Amino acid sequence: MNKKNRIILIIIVLLAIVAAFLTAENKSTTFRNDVKAFAVKDTASITKVFLADKNNHTVLLEKNGPGQWTVNGTYKARNSGIRLLLETMKNLAAKYPVPNKAHNTVISQLAAQSTKVEVYQEVYRIDLFDKIKLFPHEKLTKTYYVGGATADNMGNFMLMEGSDVPFVVFLLGFRGFVAPRYSTFEKDWRDHQVFKTKLYNIREVIVETPEKPEESFKVINQDDVISLIALQSNQQVAGYDTLRLLNFLTAFNDIRYEALLEKMDTIKRDSIISSVPKDIVTLIDQQGDTTTVKTFFMANDRRFEDMEGNLYIYDVDRLYALVNNDRDFVLIQYYVFDKILRPLSYFNPVY
């Protein structure tokens, strides 16, 4: 037998083995693997996830780089939420198909109330043994529907698009149901970051206190020289507490809001933002990009009292704020923002 015929024979034998394996696998199960393959093993290759519910809420999560995702093409995505979603997608496992007696009920429930999940991945037109990969492109690789929780709350009903066989699906190593991890609300995916600027990248910070202009100030960081300037007099402050000023500037490395207030009554919201701000903080980085936050007092609706039993005028834990170029009205905590809402007098030397 010549070399050419030997190669052909080897190929035929290999193909026969593969065919026999696939036939045996198909005989060992009632359902095709693709109708229950909800997991995405290679989550690193996911480039995009589209989520949509029956109430016309949609979310598009797109990967722009390692660890960099956006929400609906506009906002930075919350990394912890993205990580949780990808871990969930990787570890999904079909437990069993929905029994015949419950089939129609589950199908009806999925049709009325479920979340559609579209998964896009970077795949290769040529992929030889996972070693040689050529011609990458984005492709819709999986579409499935996430329904409600099972009666024991230990799994979810899910259905692969194109199939009429719903499955009970659970998450490996997790006791509970996963539907909340597929939220279709934009606010659930958005990063709460307000400031994330390191000291070396800060060019200027301006803190204005409209009701106390004598406490307003500006910090300039230029050529490794930091200057503190009183806004009211426009005079440089000498002899300030260097450590306090450095702590103030380094605090801008990680400042986040607590919650996005989308559902507040419009009249109440407009009344708040039309009032005089408590503080206006503006940061300009070394690239010239500007970030501004305006804070507003919050009424003492929770009726906090001082040591003598007198009600405070305002809430002692939280403030309202406008962020993202005044587009978003949010709730913030004093505990987080106090570090950057310092008055000018705070930097006076302490002896």
Legacy VTK file of the C-alpha trace (Angstrom):
# vtk DataFile Version 3.0
C-alpha trace
ASCII
DATASET POLYDATA
POINTS 351 float
0.000 0.000 0.000
1.488 3.321 -1.005
1.751 6.311 1.307
-1.207 8.148 -0.249
-3.588 5.220 0.193
-2.361 4.692 3.742
-3.269 8.291 4.644
-6.724 7.904 3.081
-7.284 4.691 5.031
-6.275 6.374 8.311
-8.690 9.236 7.637
-11.528 6.794 6.882
-10.860 4.871 10.091
-10.800 8.079 12.151
-14.055 9.254 10.604
-15.644 5.882 11.326
-14.576 6.112 14.976
-15.994 9.620 15.293
-19.273 8.535 13.638
-19.549 5.550 15.957
-18.938 7.751 18.994
-21.574 10.274 17.937
-24.081 7.528 17.214
-23.514 5.961 20.617
-23.831 9.346 22.291
-27.100 10.081 20.516
-28.511 6.708 21.524
-27.590 7.282 25.165
-29.738 10.354 25.535
-33.219 11.343 24.440
-32.315 14.968 23.726
-29.769 16.634 21.520
-26.964 18.241 23.483
-27.502 21.637 21.880
-30.968 22.059 23.412
-29.578 21.788 26.934
-26.117 23.321 26.469
-26.840 26.570 28.298
-23.306 26.978 29.663
-20.618 28.964 27.862
-17.334 27.350 28.812
-15.057 29.930 27.214
-16.448 33.121 28.750
-13.237 34.977 27.866
-14.347 34.840 24.229
-17.703 36.536 24.953
-17.819 39.928 23.273
-21.413 40.932 23.801
-24.501 39.946 25.797
-27.971 41.200 24.912
-30.789 40.907 27.458
-34.461 41.626 26.783
-37.645 40.960 28.747
-41.320 40.881 27.833
-41.837 44.461 29.064
-39.504 45.909 26.416
-36.619 46.483 28.832
-33.312 45.813 27.100
-29.654 45.890 28.082
-26.648 45.545 25.787
-23.363 44.681 27.490
-20.330 45.074 25.241
-16.698 44.222 25.857
-14.278 46.931 24.752
-11.127 45.395 26.182
-9.874 43.216 29.036
-12.116 43.991 32.011
-13.738 46.897 30.160
-17.458 46.659 29.455
-20.105 49.227 28.578
-23.859 49.337 29.145
-26.044 50.280 26.171
-23.050 51.865 24.464
-23.062 54.810 26.890
-22.057 53.955 30.447
-19.220 52.024 32.016
-20.415 48.669 33.308
-20.007 47.534 36.904
-17.174 45.004 36.852
-18.521 42.963 39.760
-21.844 42.528 37.938
-20.129 41.470 34.712
-17.936 38.970 36.557
-20.970 37.465 38.275
-22.839 37.136 34.981
-19.903 35.466 33.228
-19.371 33.060 36.142
-23.074 32.232 36.009
-22.982 31.585 32.258
-19.953 29.346 32.648
-21.392 27.147 35.396
-24.974 26.585 34.264
-26.030 22.950 34.156
-29.256 21.383 32.885
-30.655 19.169 35.658
-33.523 17.501 33.805
-36.185 18.317 31.174
-39.498 19.621 32.465
-41.876 16.659 32.993
-44.624 16.212 30.402
-47.400 17.095 32.839
-45.835 20.504 33.495
-44.547 21.116 29.960
-47.389 23.287 28.635
-47.593 25.343 31.824
-43.859 26.111 31.789
-43.902 26.940 28.067
-46.773 29.389 28.675
-44.909 30.977 31.563
-41.772 31.374 29.473
-43.780 32.956 26.681
-45.351 35.452 29.075
-42.503 36.202 31.452
-38.901 35.433 30.624
-35.625 37.092 29.713
-34.117 36.515 26.304
-30.341 36.073 26.408
-28.186 36.432 23.300
-24.507 35.524 23.645
-21.953 36.722 21.099
-18.427 35.347 20.987
-15.224 35.781 19.059
-14.867 32.628 16.982
-12.503 31.580 14.218
-13.318 30.481 10.703
-10.347 28.124 10.951
-9.678 26.466 14.321
-7.421 23.407 14.176
-7.286 21.473 17.451
-7.499 24.753 19.392
-3.915 25.434 18.311
-4.138 27.143 14.946
-6.798 29.877 14.929
-7.337 32.062 11.889
-9.843 34.695 10.739
-11.570 35.759 13.987
-15.045 37.267 13.835
-17.971 37.948 16.147
-20.838 35.493 16.018
-24.134 34.955 17.814
-23.432 31.562 19.383
-26.264 30.987 21.809
-29.799 32.247 22.447
-31.914 31.060 25.342
-34.742 32.184 27.594
-34.513 32.432 31.385
-37.819 31.935 33.131
-39.025 31.819 36.704
-37.712 29.829 39.619
-38.690 26.246 40.358
-40.988 25.505 43.310
-38.024 24.790 45.589
-36.166 27.930 44.432
-33.141 25.779 43.583
-33.166 26.362 39.830
-34.756 28.140 36.890
-36.792 27.048 33.910
-34.842 27.719 30.717
-35.483 27.113 27.050
-33.017 27.137 24.173
-34.233 29.041 21.125
-35.477 26.682 18.455
-36.328 23.983 20.968
-39.671 23.067 22.523
-38.071 21.242 25.467
-37.652 23.454 28.565
-35.180 22.357 31.222
-34.705 22.897 34.913
-31.281 24.546 35.092
-29.164 25.152 38.159
-25.817 26.760 38.939
-22.994 24.476 39.971
-21.940 25.156 43.550
-24.842 27.509 44.243
-28.075 26.955 46.130
-30.735 29.191 44.655
-32.037 30.561 41.368
-30.173 32.769 38.915
-32.824 34.847 37.120
-31.899 38.080 39.015
-28.410 37.865 37.538
-29.922 38.468 34.089
-31.384 41.870 34.929
-32.777 43.880 32.013
-32.569 47.183 33.904
-29.753 49.498 32.877
-29.241 50.859 36.392
-28.372 47.382 37.684
-25.383 47.171 35.344
-23.983 50.665 35.526
-20.786 51.359 37.423
-21.333 53.667 40.419
-17.923 55.264 40.020
-17.917 59.061 40.217
-14.207 59.751 40.597
-11.374 57.353 39.803
-8.344 59.569 39.353
-4.962 58.993 40.917
-2.989 61.840 42.444
-0.424 62.027 39.648
-3.219 62.489 37.085
-4.960 65.352 38.890
-4.297 68.782 37.441
-6.804 70.805 39.432
-9.593 70.387 41.983
-12.115 73.111 42.782
-14.445 72.863 45.787
-17.149 75.528 45.926
-19.435 75.992 48.930
-22.017 78.570 47.762
-23.452 79.262 51.238
-19.954 79.633 52.725
-17.801 81.196 50.014
-14.968 81.770 52.489
-14.584 77.963 52.661
-14.257 77.519 48.883
-10.847 76.657 47.499
-8.804 75.362 44.585
-5.896 72.921 44.497
-3.444 73.026 41.611
-1.046 70.145 40.954
1.553 71.284 38.463
5.085 69.983 37.922
4.899 68.036 41.203
4.150 71.263 43.075
0.812 71.421 44.899
-0.758 74.804 45.584
-3.796 75.612 47.727
-5.720 78.743 46.756
-8.626 80.427 48.572
-11.285 81.155 45.936
-12.805 84.160 47.695
-9.523 86.105 47.798
-7.804 84.231 44.987
-4.738 84.127 47.226
-2.408 81.202 47.727
-2.620 79.691 51.197
0.686 79.276 53.002
1.412 76.909 55.849
-1.421 74.476 55.212
-1.454 70.926 56.598
0.390 68.993 53.869
-0.748 65.553 55.003
-4.418 66.544 55.056
-4.182 68.011 51.578
-2.509 64.865 50.228
-5.194 62.695 51.840
-7.836 64.910 50.223
-6.309 64.485 46.763
-5.718 60.739 47.034
-9.374 60.227 48.016
-10.379 60.922 44.401
-8.961 57.500 43.487
-12.255 55.800 44.399
-15.488 57.719 45.040
-18.839 56.054 44.266
-22.500 56.943 44.634
-24.885 54.670 46.515
-27.928 54.508 44.240
-29.393 55.949 41.058
-32.677 57.745 41.790
-34.652 57.147 38.605
-38.090 56.805 40.145
-38.202 59.925 42.300
-41.179 62.193 41.736
-40.226 64.710 39.032
-41.557 67.719 40.943
-39.570 66.771 44.037
-36.428 66.148 42.006
-36.705 69.472 40.155
-37.242 71.289 43.448
-34.072 69.793 44.897
-31.785 70.480 41.945
-33.080 74.037 41.573
-31.999 74.799 45.146
-28.544 76.135 46.037
-26.051 73.230 46.073
-24.296 72.372 49.292
-21.027 71.820 47.423
-19.778 71.795 43.856
-16.673 69.682 43.274
-14.856 69.888 39.953
-11.840 67.769 39.018
-9.721 68.414 35.942
-7.216 65.701 35.048
-3.908 66.066 33.228
-5.625 65.313 29.911
-8.047 68.189 30.423
-11.111 66.031 31.097
-13.515 67.544 33.639
-15.753 65.777 36.158
-18.215 67.768 38.253
-20.451 66.748 41.158
-23.118 68.944 42.732
-24.425 67.924 46.149
-27.723 68.875 47.813
-29.000 68.495 51.354
-31.479 65.706 52.029
-34.458 66.338 54.306
-34.362 64.608 57.694
-37.299 62.339 56.870
-35.854 59.624 59.096
-36.008 62.081 62.016
-32.476 61.899 63.329
-32.005 63.619 66.697
-28.964 65.169 68.347
-27.757 64.316 71.875
-30.355 66.644 73.369
-33.260 65.141 71.454
-33.563 67.923 68.907
-34.271 67.025 65.296
-31.531 67.742 62.777
-32.603 69.893 59.847
-31.064 67.555 57.303
-30.275 63.859 57.012
-26.972 63.132 58.749
-26.014 60.105 56.633
-26.863 60.961 53.049
-27.012 63.667 50.405
-28.438 63.990 46.919
-26.090 64.659 44.017
-25.976 65.371 40.306
-23.284 63.453 38.428
-22.317 62.603 34.835
-22.713 66.143 33.501
-25.955 66.613 35.464
-27.577 63.671 33.661
-27.956 61.458 36.714
-29.571 62.224 40.055
-28.132 59.950 42.721
-27.940 59.209 46.421
-24.543 59.538 48.099
-23.200 58.881 51.594
-21.346 61.344 53.800
-19.139 58.429 54.844
-17.815 58.196 51.266
-17.954 61.824 50.094
-16.810 63.590 53.260
-13.246 62.878 52.172
-13.638 65.254 49.210
-16.158 67.730 50.697
-13.631 69.395 52.960
-13.873 73.130 53.760
-10.823 75.328 53.321
-10.423 75.623 57.111
-9.896 71.866 57.321
-6.386 72.371 55.927
-5.315 74.775 58.648
-2.280 73.445 60.551
-3.117 71.417 63.642
-0.726 71.985 66.536
LINES 1 352
351 0 1 2 3 4 5 6 7 8 9 10 11 12 13 14 15 16 17 18 19 20 21 22 23 24 25 26 27 28 29 30 31 32 33 34 35 36 37 38 39 40 41 42 43 44 45 46 47 48 49 50 51 52 53 54 55 56 57 58 59 60 61 62 63 64 65 66 67 68 69 70 71 72 73 74 75 76 77 78 79 80 81 82 83 84 85 86 87 88 89 90 91 92 93 94 95 96 97 98 99 100 101 102 103 104 105 106 107 108 109 110 111 112 113 114 115 116 117 118 119 120 121 122 123 124 125 126 127 128 129 130 131 132 133 134 135 136 137 138 139 140 141 142 143 144 145 146 147 148 149 150 151 152 153 154 155 156 157 158 159 160 161 162 163 164 165 166 167 168 169 170 171 172 173 174 175 176 177 178 179 180 181 182 183 184 185 186 187 188 189 190 191 192 193 194 195 196 197 198 199 200 201 202 203 204 205 206 207 208 209 210 211 212 213 214 215 216 217 218 219 220 221 222 223 224 225 226 227 228 229 230 231 232 233 234 235 236 237 238 239 240 241 242 243 244 245 246 247 248 249 250 251 252 253 254 255 256 257 258 259 260 261 262 263 264 265 266 267 268 269 270 271 272 273 274 275 276 277 278 279 280 281 282 283 284 285 286 287 288 289 290 291 292 293 294 295 296 297 298 299 300 301 302 303 304 305 306 307 308 309 310 311 312 313 314 315 316 317 318 319 320 321 322 323 324 325 326 327 328 329 330 331 332 333 334 335 336 337 338 339 340 341 342 343 344 345 346 347 348 349 350
